[in-house]
Amino acid sequence: MLYHSLINSRAEYGIIPWGRAASCHLQSISVVLNRALRCLNTDKRLTNKVTTINKMQKILQLKDIYNLEVSKFMYKYTTSQLPSTFNNYFKLITDVHSHNTRQIKTRQFALPKARLNSGAKMIKYSAIEIWSKIPSDIKNKTCVALFLAEYKKYVLLSY
């Protein structure tokens, strides 16, 4: 589809560093993406809502593109597919303390302390938040392509 080659590829490029920018900046990008999606929509019955077009065309919204890319980063981290620079990038909860907590069941990684909003927007923090919300059956896929396909289906069900 024309949207994927011309528009979506540019939205995905480098989204991990800029995907947690201030919402006023992201909103203007979302508006442009939505306009492009409406213009390139060939099915005129789907002109009422962008989320309907997204669901029917299987196109993720901007915030979900960010979540997908961060999730792909975390999947590669957990399966040791990233460069060795990232080997100790995240701390496991078991490295922080040894006693059983509720977080051991829901989070694999310990959230770093973030005093300010800017700290919570860092990849070290946001990646753990995003990763902890993904169902374990999707996290346990055997390859990146299967993980991405299942995660995209999971996100599209929420539209």
C-alpha angles and dihedrals in degrees: 000000000000092000093061095050100042108026112017095048090058092047091053095047109106093345094144094070097040101029094092096051121131113300092240089063094044091048092061090051090049091052091054092047091049092049091050091049092051092047093050094043109116096184103080092192089072098060097105102077132017091215089059090052090046092052096045094045092039092236121149124227119242097264090049092049087056092048091049093052093046090047090051088052091051092046090053090047094052092047093045095242095131125090116277090256088079097047095111099023095119129038122227117231089239088059091055097049137351103220124095116262136169090254092064088070097044103031128041093188131053116243112236117232113268116189096180137036089252089061091052090053093058117108091242089063105031094046092058092048092050094043093051091057094056115097114250094237088063093044091054097059115133100233139023094250093055091045092052093046093050093043091050091051089049092052094044090055088065093060 
